[in-house]
C-alpha cells in the first residue's frame, strides 16, 4: 500500500496534535499537582496560624486576669488601710471625747 504525500502530512499532523495534547495534558496534571500541594501547605499554615492565635489569645486572657487580680488586691489593701486609719481616728476621737467627759465629771465633783 502506497501512502500519498498528503496522507503522510495528515498522519504527521495527527501525530503532532497528539503529542501537543499529551504535552498539554501533562502540563495540566503538573499544574494541578502544584496547586494541590500549595493548598495543602496553605491549609497547614492556616492551622498553625489559628493555633498561634489561640495561644496568643489565651496568654492575653491570662495576663489580663492576672493584672485584674493584682489591681483588685491593691485596691482591697488600700480599702483595708483606709478602714484601719478611720477606725484608729474614730477610736482616738471617742477616747478624747470620753476623756473630756471624764474630766468634766471630775471637775464637777471637785466644785
Backbone as XML, in Angstrom:
<?xml version="1.0"?>
<chain id="A" units="angstrom">
  <residue number="1" name="UNK">
    <atom name="N" x="0.839" y="-1.168" z="0.000"/>
    <atom name="CA" x="0.000" y="0.000" z="0.000"/>
    <atom name="C" x="0.886" y="1.234" z="0.000"/>
  </residue>
  <residue number="2" name="UNK">
    <atom name="N" x="0.545" y="2.083" z="-0.905"/>
    <atom name="CA" x="1.324" y="3.300" z="-1.081"/>
    <atom name="C" x="0.542" y="4.445" z="-0.443"/>
  </residue>
  <residue number="3" name="UNK">
    <atom name="N" x="1.297" y="5.236" z="0.376"/>
    <atom name="CA" x="0.652" y="6.373" z="1.035"/>
    <atom name="C" x="1.095" y="7.626" z="0.307"/>
  </residue>
  <residue number="4" name="UNK">
    <atom name="N" x="0.122" y="8.417" z="0.016"/>
    <atom name="CA" x="0.441" y="9.655" z="-0.696"/>
    <atom name="C" x="1.036" y="10.687" z="0.248"/>
  </residue>
  <residue number="5" name="UNK">
    <atom name="N" x="1.611" y="11.659" z="-0.329"/>
    <atom name="CA" x="2.264" y="12.705" z="0.450"/>
    <atom name="C" x="1.259" y="13.461" z="1.302"/>
  </residue>
  <residue number="6" name="UNK">
    <atom name="N" x="0.083" y="13.716" z="0.828"/>
    <atom name="CA" x="-0.936" y="14.416" z="1.623"/>
    <atom name="C" x="-1.396" y="13.552" z="2.781"/>
  </residue>
  <residue number="7" name="UNK">
    <atom name="N" x="-1.448" y="12.242" z="2.569"/>
    <atom name="CA" x="-1.808" y="11.350" z="3.665"/>
    <atom name="C" x="-0.702" y="11.330" z="4.715"/>
  </residue>
  <residue number="8" name="UNK">
    <atom name="N" x="0.527" y="11.361" z="4.274"/>
    <atom name="CA" x="1.658" y="11.397" z="5.199"/>
    <atom name="C" x="1.641" y="12.684" z="6.014"/>
  </residue>
  <residue number="9" name="UNK">
    <atom name="N" x="1.331" y="13.769" z="5.356"/>
    <atom name="CA" x="1.237" y="15.050" z="6.061"/>
    <atom name="C" x="0.093" y="15.011" z="7.077"/>
  </residue>
  <residue number="10" name="UNK">
    <atom name="N" x="-1.013" y="14.433" z="6.664"/>
    <atom name="CA" x="-2.173" y="14.325" z="7.556"/>
    <atom name="C" x="-1.810" y="13.489" z="8.773"/>
  </residue>
  <residue number="11" name="UNK">
    <atom name="N" x="-1.168" y="12.333" z="8.535"/>
    <atom name="CA" x="-0.756" y="11.454" z="9.634"/>
    <atom name="C" x="0.265" y="12.172" z="10.511"/>
  </residue>
  <residue number="12" name="UNK">
    <atom name="N" x="1.164" y="12.865" z="9.897"/>
    <atom name="CA" x="2.170" y="13.624" z="10.644"/>
    <atom name="C" x="1.499" y="14.702" z="11.480"/>
  </residue>
  <residue number="13" name="UNK">
    <atom name="N" x="0.524" y="15.373" z="10.900"/>
    <atom name="CA" x="-0.215" y="16.412" z="11.632"/>
    <atom name="C" x="-0.958" y="15.812" z="12.811"/>
  </residue>
  <residue number="14" name="UNK">
    <atom name="N" x="-1.586" y="14.662" z="12.597"/>
    <atom name="CA" x="-2.300" y="13.995" z="13.693"/>
    <atom name="C" x="-1.338" y="13.609" z="14.813"/>
  </residue>
  <residue number="15" name="UNK">
    <atom name="N" x="-0.151" y="13.114" z="14.444"/>
    <atom name="CA" x="0.847" y="12.744" z="15.440"/>
    <atom name="C" x="1.292" y="13.967" z="16.235"/>
  </residue>
  <residue number="16" name="UNK">
    <atom name="N" x="1.507" y="15.084" z="15.524"/>
    <atom name="CA" x="1.913" y="16.316" z="16.199"/>
    <atom name="C" x="0.810" y="16.809" z="17.144"/>
  </residue>
  <residue number="17" name="UNK">
    <atom name="N" x="-0.434" y="16.729" z="16.667"/>
    <atom name="CA" x="-1.565" y="17.140" z="17.512"/>
    <atom name="C" x="-1.624" y="16.267" z="18.758"/>
  </residue>
  <residue number="18" name="UNK">
    <atom name="N" x="-1.448" y="14.969" z="18.578"/>
    <atom name="CA" x="-1.464" y="14.029" z="19.704"/>
    <atom name="C" x="-0.334" y="14.347" z="20.684"/>
  </residue>
  <residue number="19" name="UNK">
    <atom name="N" x="0.855" y="14.640" z="20.157"/>
    <atom name="CA" x="1.997" y="14.979" z="21.008"/>
    <atom name="C" x="1.712" y="16.256" z="21.809"/>
  </residue>
  <residue number="20" name="UNK">
    <atom name="N" x="1.129" y="17.246" z="21.113"/>
    <atom name="CA" x="0.804" y="18.511" z="21.783"/>
    <atom name="C" x="-0.255" y="18.266" z="22.853"/>
  </residue>
  <residue number="21" name="UNK">
    <atom name="N" x="-1.269" y="17.469" z="22.528"/>
    <atom name="CA" x="-2.304" y="17.144" z="23.511"/>
    <atom name="C" x="-1.704" y="16.479" z="24.744"/>
  </residue>
  <residue number="22" name="UNK">
    <atom name="N" x="-0.813" y="15.512" z="24.523"/>
    <atom name="CA" x="-0.181" y="14.802" z="25.634"/>
    <atom name="C" x="0.680" y="15.754" z="26.467"/>
  </residue>
  <residue number="23" name="UNK">
    <atom name="N" x="1.404" y="16.623" z="25.756"/>
    <atom name="CA" x="2.242" y="17.594" z="26.462"/>
    <atom name="C" x="1.375" y="18.540" z="27.301"/>
  </residue>
  <residue number="24" name="UNK">
    <atom name="N" x="0.297" y="19.037" z="26.711"/>
    <atom name="CA" x="-0.609" y="19.945" z="27.432"/>
    <atom name="C" x="-1.255" y="19.224" z="28.602"/>
  </residue>
  <residue number="25" name="UNK">
    <atom name="N" x="-1.671" y="17.985" z="28.390"/>
    <atom name="CA" x="-2.274" y="17.206" z="29.467"/>
    <atom name="C" x="-1.286" y="17.016" z="30.613"/>
  </residue>
  <residue number="26" name="UNK">
    <atom name="N" x="-0.038" y="16.748" z="30.276"/>
    <atom name="CA" x="0.994" y="16.584" z="31.306"/>
    <atom name="C" x="1.214" y="17.894" z="32.064"/>
  </residue>
  <residue number="27" name="UNK">
    <atom name="N" x="1.238" y="19.013" z="31.334"/>
    <atom name="CA" x="1.385" y="20.323" z="31.979"/>
    <atom name="C" x="0.203" y="20.611" z="32.907"/>
  </residue>
  <residue number="28" name="UNK">
    <atom name="N" x="-0.989" y="20.253" z="32.448"/>
    <atom name="CA" x="-2.191" y="20.451" z="33.277"/>
    <atom name="C" x="-2.087" y="19.612" z="34.545"/>
  </residue>
  <residue number="29" name="UNK">
    <atom name="N" x="-1.691" y="18.366" z="34.404"/>
    <atom name="CA" x="-1.550" y="17.495" z="35.572"/>
    <atom name="C" x="-0.480" y="18.018" z="36.534"/>
  </residue>
  <residue number="30" name="UNK">
    <atom name="N" x="0.638" y="18.484" z="35.985"/>
    <atom name="CA" x="1.690" y="19.062" z="36.829"/>
    <atom name="C" x="1.189" y="20.307" z="37.565"/>
  </residue>
  <residue number="31" name="UNK">
    <atom name="N" x="0.450" y="21.137" z="36.841"/>
    <atom name="CA" x="-0.098" y="22.351" z="37.456"/>
    <atom name="C" x="-1.105" y="21.993" z="38.553"/>
  </residue>
  <residue number="32" name="UNK">
    <atom name="N" x="-1.961" y="21.005" z="38.279"/>
    <atom name="CA" x="-2.924" y="20.548" z="39.284"/>
    <atom name="C" x="-2.198" y="20.061" z="40.537"/>
  </residue>
  <residue number="33" name="UNK">
    <atom name="N" x="-1.113" y="19.323" z="40.314"/>
    <atom name="CA" x="-0.329" y="18.799" z="41.431"/>
    <atom name="C" x="0.274" y="19.947" z="42.242"/>
  </residue>
  <residue number="34" name="UNK">
    <atom name="N" x="0.829" y="20.945" z="41.559"/>
    <atom name="CA" x="1.405" y="22.105" z="42.237"/>
    <atom name="C" x="0.336" y="22.851" z="43.047"/>
  </residue>
  <residue number="35" name="UNK">
    <atom name="N" x="-0.816" y="23.059" z="42.433"/>
    <atom name="CA" x="-1.904" y="23.759" z="43.117"/>
    <atom name="C" x="-2.356" y="22.963" z="44.337"/>
  </residue>
  <residue number="36" name="UNK">
    <atom name="N" x="-2.489" y="21.656" z="44.177"/>
    <atom name="CA" x="-2.900" y="20.797" z="45.287"/>
    <atom name="C" x="-1.880" y="20.884" z="46.426"/>
  </residue>
  <residue number="37" name="UNK">
    <atom name="N" x="-0.592" y="20.849" z="46.095"/>
    <atom name="CA" x="0.456" y="20.948" z="47.114"/>
    <atom name="C" x="0.423" y="22.312" z="47.807"/>
  </residue>
  <residue number="38" name="UNK">
    <atom name="N" x="0.155" y="23.364" z="47.031"/>
    <atom name="CA" x="0.044" y="24.705" z="47.620"/>
    <atom name="C" x="-1.157" y="24.775" z="48.566"/>
  </residue>
  <residue number="39" name="UNK">
    <atom name="N" x="-2.249" y="24.167" z="48.169"/>
    <atom name="CA" x="-3.444" y="24.147" z="49.029"/>
    <atom name="C" x="-3.138" y="23.425" z="50.332"/>
  </residue>
  <residue number="40" name="UNK">
    <atom name="N" x="-2.450" y="22.293" z="50.237"/>
    <atom name="CA" x="-2.073" y="21.546" z="51.438"/>
    <atom name="C" x="-1.182" y="22.406" z="52.334"/>
  </residue>
  <residue number="41" name="UNK">
    <atom name="N" x="-0.206" y="23.096" z="51.723"/>
    <atom name="CA" x="0.699" y="23.958" z="52.502"/>
    <atom name="C" x="-0.064" y="25.112" z="53.138"/>
  </residue>
  <residue number="42" name="UNK">
    <atom name="N" x="-0.963" y="25.728" z="52.366"/>
    <atom name="CA" x="-1.765" y="26.828" z="52.913"/>
    <atom name="C" x="-2.647" y="26.352" z="54.056"/>
  </residue>
  <residue number="43" name="UNK">
    <atom name="N" x="-3.200" y="25.167" z="53.918"/>
    <atom name="CA" x="-4.027" y="24.594" z="54.982"/>
    <atom name="C" x="-3.200" y="24.385" z="56.243"/>
  </residue>
  <residue number="44" name="UNK">
    <atom name="N" x="-1.994" y="23.849" z="56.074"/>
    <atom name="CA" x="-1.105" y="23.640" z="57.229"/>
    <atom name="C" x="-0.721" y="24.983" z="57.852"/>
  </residue>
  <residue number="45" name="UNK">
    <atom name="N" x="-0.405" y="25.962" z="57.015"/>
    <atom name="CA" x="-0.065" y="27.301" z="57.524"/>
    <atom name="C" x="-1.250" y="27.920" z="58.268"/>
  </residue>
  <residue number="46" name="UNK">
    <atom name="N" x="-2.440" y="27.723" z="57.724"/>
    <atom name="CA" x="-3.644" y="28.253" z="58.364"/>
    <atom name="C" x="-3.861" y="27.611" z="59.731"/>
  </residue>
  <residue number="47" name="UNK">
    <atom name="N" x="-3.687" y="26.301" z="59.808"/>
    <atom name="CA" x="-3.830" y="25.613" z="61.090"/>
    <atom name="C" x="-2.816" y="26.129" z="62.101"/>
  </residue>
  <residue number="48" name="UNK">
    <atom name="N" x="-1.569" y="26.343" z="61.648"/>
    <atom name="CA" x="-0.540" y="26.882" z="62.541"/>
    <atom name="C" x="-0.921" y="28.290" z="63.004"/>
  </residue>
  <residue number="49" name="UNK">
    <atom name="N" x="-1.416" y="29.108" z="62.073"/>
    <atom name="CA" x="-1.796" y="30.478" z="62.418"/>
    <atom name="C" x="-2.946" y="30.488" z="63.417"/>
  </residue>
  <residue number="50" name="UNK">
    <atom name="N" x="-3.910" y="29.592" z="63.223"/>
    <atom name="CA" x="-5.045" y="29.504" z="64.145"/>
    <atom name="C" x="-4.566" y="29.067" z="65.523"/>
  </residue>
  <residue number="51" name="UNK">
    <atom name="N" x="-3.705" y="28.061" z="65.565"/>
    <atom name="CA" x="-3.170" y="27.588" z="66.845"/>
    <atom name="C" x="-2.375" y="28.691" z="67.535"/>
  </residue>
  <residue number="52" name="UNK">
    <atom name="N" x="-1.587" y="29.405" z="66.768"/>
    <atom name="CA" x="-0.796" y="30.504" z="67.324"/>
    <atom name="C" x="-1.708" y="31.613" z="67.854"/>
  </residue>
  <residue number="53" name="UNK">
    <atom name="N" x="-2.739" y="31.951" z="67.097"/>
    <atom name="CA" x="-3.685" y="32.993" z="67.532"/>
    <atom name="C" x="-4.421" y="32.557" z="68.790"/>
  </residue>
  <residue number="54" name="UNK">
    <atom name="N" x="-4.807" y="31.280" z="68.858"/>
    <atom name="CA" x="-5.471" y="30.774" z="70.055"/>
    <atom name="C" x="-4.551" y="30.869" z="71.263"/>
  </residue>
  <residue number="55" name="UNK">
    <atom name="N" x="-3.309" y="30.456" z="71.090"/>
    <atom name="CA" x="-2.342" y="30.506" z="72.198"/>
    <atom name="C" x="-2.116" y="31.950" z="72.637"/>
  </residue>
  <residue number="56" name="UNK">
    <atom name="N" x="-1.979" y="32.839" z="71.665"/>
    <atom name="CA" x="-1.773" y="34.252" z="71.994"/>
    <atom name="C" x="-2.994" y="34.815" z="72.714"/>
  </residue>
  <residue number="57" name="UNK">
    <atom name="N" x="-4.178" y="34.442" z="72.250"/>
    <atom name="CA" x="-5.413" y="34.894" z="72.903"/>
    <atom name="C" x="-5.503" y="34.394" z="74.332"/>
  </residue>
  <residue number="58" name="UNK">
    <atom name="N" x="-5.161" y="33.118" z="74.535"/>
    <atom name="CA" x="-5.186" y="32.564" z="75.885"/>
    <atom name="C" x="-4.176" y="33.285" z="76.782"/>
  </residue>
  <residue number="59" name="UNK">
    <atom name="N" x="-2.996" y="33.569" z="76.245"/>
    <atom name="CA" x="-1.986" y="34.298" z="77.020"/>
    <atom name="C" x="-2.477" y="35.701" z="77.382"/>
  </residue>
  <residue number="60" name="UNK">
    <atom name="N" x="-3.133" y="36.356" z="76.430"/>
    <atom name="CA" x="-3.665" y="37.694" z="76.707"/>
    <atom name="C" x="-4.748" y="37.643" z="77.786"/>
  </residue>
  <residue number="61" name="UNK">
    <atom name="N" x="-5.606" y="36.631" z="77.718"/>
    <atom name="CA" x="-6.659" y="36.484" z="78.726"/>
    <atom name="C" x="-6.039" y="36.234" z="80.095"/>
  </residue>
  <residue number="62" name="UNK">
    <atom name="N" x="-5.061" y="35.309" z="80.143"/>
    <atom name="CA" x="-4.394" y="35.012" z="81.415"/>
    <atom name="C" x="-3.695" y="36.250" z="81.958"/>
  </residue>
  <residue number="63" name="UNK">
    <atom name="N" x="-3.035" y="36.993" z="81.086"/>
    <atom name="CA" x="-2.339" y="38.212" z="81.501"/>
    <atom name="C" x="-3.335" y="39.242" z="82.020"/>
  </residue>
  <residue number="64" name="UNK">
    <atom name="N" x="-4.440" y="39.379" z="81.326"/>
    <atom name="CA" x="-5.475" y="40.327" z="81.738"/>
    <atom name="C" x="-6.065" y="39.933" z="83.089"/>
  </residue>
  <residue number="65" name="UNK">
    <atom name="N" x="-6.301" y="38.641" z="83.279"/>
    <atom name="CA" x="-6.829" y="38.157" z="84.555"/>
    <atom name="C" x="-5.830" y="38.437" z="85.674"/>
  </residue>
  <residue number="66" name="UNK">
    <atom name="N" x="-4.555" y="38.178" z="85.410"/>
    <atom name="CA" x="-3.511" y="38.413" z="86.416"/>
    <atom name="C" x="-3.420" y="39.898" z="86.757"/>
  </residue>
  <residue number="67" name="UNK">
    <atom name="N" x="-3.473" y="40.753" z="85.762"/>
    <atom name="CA" x="-3.427" y="42.193" z="86.007"/>
    <atom name="C" x="-4.646" y="42.643" z="86.808"/>
  </residue>
  <residue number="68" name="UNK">
    <atom name="N" x="-5.806" y="42.119" z="86.453"/>
    <atom name="CA" x="-7.031" y="42.468" z="87.177"/>
    <atom name="C" x="-6.958" y="41.994" z="88.625"/>
  </residue>
  <residue number="69" name="UNK">
    <atom name="N" x="-6.410" y="40.793" z="88.836"/>
    <atom name="CA" x="-6.267" y="40.251" z="90.180"/>
    <atom name="C" x="-5.342" y="41.140" z="91.006"/>
  </residue>
  <residue number="70" name="UNK">
    <atom name="N" x="-4.196" y="41.523" z="90.428"/>
    <atom name="CA" x="-3.255" y="42.391" z="91.139"/>
    <atom name="C" x="-3.887" y="43.738" z="91.465"/>
  </residue>
  <residue number="71" name="UNK">
    <atom name="N" x="-4.635" y="44.282" z="90.514"/>
    <atom name="CA" x="-5.297" y="45.569" z="90.735"/>
    <atom name="C" x="-6.339" y="45.443" z="91.841"/>
  </residue>
  <residue number="72" name="UNK">
    <atom name="N" x="-7.097" y="44.350" z="91.824"/>
    <atom name="CA" x="-8.110" y="44.137" z="92.860"/>
    <atom name="C" x="-7.465" y="43.989" z="94.232"/>
  </residue>
  <residue number="73" name="UNK">
    <atom name="N" x="-6.341" y="43.265" z="94.290"/>
    <atom name="CA" x="-5.632" y="43.095" z="95.569"/>
    <atom name="C" x="-5.136" y="44.450" z="96.068"/>
  </residue>
  <residue number="74" name="UNK">
    <atom name="N" x="-4.571" y="45.257" z="95.183"/>
    <atom name="CA" x="-4.072" y="46.578" z="95.567"/>
    <atom name="C" x="-5.214" y="47.460" z="96.074"/>
  </residue>
  <residue number="75" name="UNK">
    <atom name="N" x="-6.342" y="47.436" z="95.367"/>
    <atom name="CA" x="-7.496" y="48.228" z="95.793"/>
    <atom name="C" x="-8.029" y="47.732" z="97.132"/>
  </residue>
  <residue number="76" name="UNK">
    <atom name="N" x="-8.055" y="46.408" z="97.312"/>
    <atom name="CA" x="-8.526" y="45.840" z="98.588"/>
    <atom name="C" x="-7.612" y="46.261" z="99.730"/>
  </residue>
  <residue number="77" name="UNK">
    <atom name="N" x="-6.299" y="46.187" z="99.497"/>
    <atom name="CA" x="-5.344" y="46.595" z="100.533"/>
    <atom name="C" x="-5.510" y="48.074" z="100.878"/>
  </residue>
  <residue number="78" name="UNK">
    <atom name="N" x="-5.752" y="48.901" z="99.869"/>
    <atom name="CA" x="-5.959" y="50.333" z="100.112"/>
    <atom name="C" x="-7.224" y="50.552" z="100.936"/>
  </residue>
  <residue number="79" name="UNK">
    <atom name="N" x="-8.293" y="49.841" z="100.595"/>
    <atom name="CA" x="-9.552" y="49.974" z="101.344"/>
    <atom name="C" x="-9.347" y="49.543" z="102.789"/>
  </residue>
  <residue number="80" name="UNK">
    <atom name="N" x="-8.612" y="48.450" z="102.991"/>
    <atom name="CA" x="-8.349" y="47.959" z="104.350"/>
    <atom name="C" x="-7.529" y="48.986" z="105.133"/>
  </residue>
  <residue number="81" name="UNK">
    <atom name="N" x="-6.498" y="49.549" z="104.501"/>
    <atom name="CA" x="-5.669" y="50.566" z="105.164"/>
    <atom name="C" x="-6.503" y="51.800" z="105.506"/>
  </residue>
  <residue number="82" name="UNK">
    <atom name="N" x="-7.353" y="52.223" z="104.577"/>
    <atom name="CA" x="-8.235" y="53.368" z="104.852"/>
    <atom name="C" x="-9.167" y="53.061" z="106.017"/>
  </residue>
  <residue number="83" name="UNK">
    <atom name="N" x="-9.701" y="51.839" z="106.030"/>
    <atom name="CA" x="-10.604" y="51.443" z="107.112"/>
    <atom name="C" x="-9.866" y="51.428" z="108.451"/>
  </residue>
  <residue number="84" name="UNK">
    <atom name="N" x="-8.627" y="50.922" z="108.467"/>
    <atom name="CA" x="-7.825" y="50.915" z="109.702"/>
    <atom name="C" x="-7.577" y="52.335" z="110.191"/>
  </residue>
  <residue number="85" name="UNK">
    <atom name="N" x="-7.211" y="53.208" z="109.253"/>
    <atom name="CA" x="-6.943" y="54.608" z="109.606"/>
    <atom name="C" x="-8.193" y="55.258" z="110.175"/>
  </residue>
  <residue number="86" name="UNK">
    <atom name="N" x="-9.327" y="55.046" z="109.527"/>
    <atom name="CA" x="-10.589" y="55.626" z="110.018"/>
    <atom name="C" x="-10.961" y="55.040" z="111.371"/>
  </residue>
  <residue number="87" name="UNK">
    <atom name="N" x="-10.740" y="53.734" z="111.549"/>
    <atom name="CA" x="-11.049" y="53.093" z="112.827"/>
    <atom name="C" x="-10.178" y="53.670" z="113.935"/>
  </residue>
  <residue number="88" name="UNK">
    <atom name="N" x="-8.895" y="53.871" z="113.632"/>
    <atom name="CA" x="-7.997" y="54.466" z="114.630"/>
    <atom name="C" x="-8.419" y="55.887" z="114.954"/>
  </residue>
  <residue number="89" name="UNK">
    <atom name="N" x="-8.811" y="56.654" z="113.942"/>
    <atom name="CA" x="-9.255" y="58.028" z="114.171"/>
    <atom name="C" x="-10.524" y="58.052" z="115.017"/>
  </residue>
  <residue number="90" name="UNK">
    <atom name="N" x="-11.430" y="57.132" z="114.704"/>
    <atom name="CA" x="-12.676" y="57.067" z="115.477"/>
    <atom name="C" x="-12.368" y="56.673" z="116.915"/>
  </residue>
  <residue number="91" name="UNK">
    <atom name="N" x="-11.489" y="55.703" z="117.106"/>
    <atom name="CA" x="-11.113" y="55.270" z="118.451"/>
    <atom name="C" x="-10.484" y="56.418" z="119.220"/>
  </residue>
  <residue number="92" name="UNK">
    <atom name="N" x="-9.588" y="57.135" z="118.575"/>
    <atom name="CA" x="-8.927" y="58.236" z="119.275"/>
    <atom name="C" x="-9.904" y="59.369" z="119.539"/>
  </residue>
  <residue number="93" name="UNK">
    <atom name="N" x="-10.859" y="59.601" z="118.652"/>
    <atom name="CA" x="-11.863" y="60.633" z="118.880"/>
    <atom name="C" x="-12.772" y="60.245" z="120.028"/>
  </residue>
  <residue number="94" name="UNK">
    <atom name="N" x="-13.174" y="58.991" z="120.047"/>
    <atom name="CA" x="-14.035" y="58.530" z="121.148"/>
    <atom name="C" x="-13.271" y="58.630" z="122.458"/>
  </residue>
  <residue number="95" name="UNK">
    <atom name="N" x="-12.017" y="58.237" z="122.435"/>
    <atom name="CA" x="-11.199" y="58.299" z="123.640"/>
    <atom name="C" x="-11.042" y="59.748" z="124.091"/>
  </residue>
  <residue number="96" name="UNK">
    <atom name="N" x="-10.777" y="60.641" z="123.178"/>
    <atom name="CA" x="-10.647" y="62.061" z="123.522"/>
    <atom name="C" x="-11.974" y="62.597" z="124.038"/>
  </residue>
  <residue number="97" name="UNK">
    <atom name="N" x="-13.040" y="62.199" z="123.397"/>
    <atom name="CA" x="-14.371" y="62.649" z="123.830"/>
    <atom name="C" x="-14.681" y="62.108" z="125.223"/>
  </residue>
  <residue number="98" name="UNK">
    <atom name="N" x="-14.388" y="60.814" z="125.424"/>
    <atom name="CA" x="-14.603" y="60.211" z="126.757"/>
    <atom name="C" x="-13.727" y="60.891" z="127.796"/>
  </residue>
  <residue number="99" name="UNK">
    <atom name="N" x="-12.523" y="61.211" z="127.413"/>
    <atom name="CA" x="-11.615" y="61.880" z="128.351"/>
    <atom name="C" x="-12.173" y="63.233" z="128.761"/>
  </residue>
  <residue number="100" name="UNK">
    <atom name="N" x="-12.718" y="63.961" z="127.825"/>
    <atom name="CA" x="-13.309" y="65.268" z="128.137"/>
    <atom name="C" x="-14.485" y="65.106" z="129.093"/>
  </residue>
  <residue number="101" name="UNK">
    <atom name="N" x="-15.312" y="64.096" z="128.831"/>
    <atom name="CA" x="-16.456" y="63.847" z="129.712"/>
    <atom name="C" x="-15.995" y="63.478" z="131.122"/>
  </residue>
  <residue number="102" name="UNK">
    <atom name="N" x="-14.969" y="62.617" z="131.154"/>
    <atom name="CA" x="-14.441" y="62.203" z="132.463"/>
    <atom name="C" x="-13.864" y="63.412" z="133.186"/>
  </residue>
  <residue number="103" name="UNK">
    <atom name="N" x="-13.118" y="64.226" z="132.507"/>
    <atom name="CA" x="-12.547" y="65.428" z="133.134"/>
    <atom name="C" x="-13.667" y="66.365" z="133.585"/>
  </residue>
  <residue number="104" name="UNK">
    <atom name="N" x="-14.680" y="66.471" z="132.731"/>
    <atom name="CA" x="-15.828" y="67.330" z="133.095"/>
    <atom name="C" x="-16.507" y="66.794" z="134.343"/>
  </residue>
  <residue number="105" name="UNK">
    <atom name="N" x="-16.698" y="65.496" z="134.457"/>
    <atom name="CA" x="-17.343" y="64.890" z="135.640"/>
    <atom name="C" x="-16.457" y="65.103" z="136.862"/>
  </residue>
  <residue number="106" name="UNK">
    <atom name="N" x="-15.182" y="64.902" z="136.693"/>
    <atom name="CA" x="-14.241" y="65.072" z="137.810"/>
    <atom name="C" x="-14.226" y="66.538" z="138.297"/>
  </residue>
  <residue number="107" name="UNK">
    <atom name="N" x="-14.219" y="67.435" z="137.323"/>
    <atom name="CA" x="-14.212" y="68.840" z="137.703"/>
    <atom name="C" x="-15.512" y="69.249" z="138.391"/>
  </residue>
  <residue number="108" name="UNK">
    <atom name="N" x="-16.629" y="68.687" z="138.032"/>
    <atom name="CA" x="-17.910" y="68.955" z="138.685"/>
    <atom name="C" x="-17.881" y="68.424" z="140.099"/>
  </residue>
  <residue number="109" name="UNK">
    <atom name="N" x="-17.248" y="67.278" z="140.232"/>
    <atom name="CA" x="-17.161" y="66.671" z="141.568"/>
    <atom name="C" x="-16.274" y="67.487" z="142.489"/>
  </residue>
  <residue number="110" name="UNK">
    <atom name="N" x="-15.319" y="68.191" z="141.991"/>
    <atom name="CA" x="-14.384" y="68.986" z="142.787"/>
    <atom name="C" x="-15.064" y="70.276" z="143.219"/>
  </residue>
  <residue number="111" name="UNK">
    <atom name="N" x="-15.943" y="70.785" z="142.481"/>
    <atom name="CA" x="-16.566" y="72.067" z="142.782"/>
    <atom name="C" x="-17.498" y="71.961" z="143.901"/>
  </residue>
</chain>
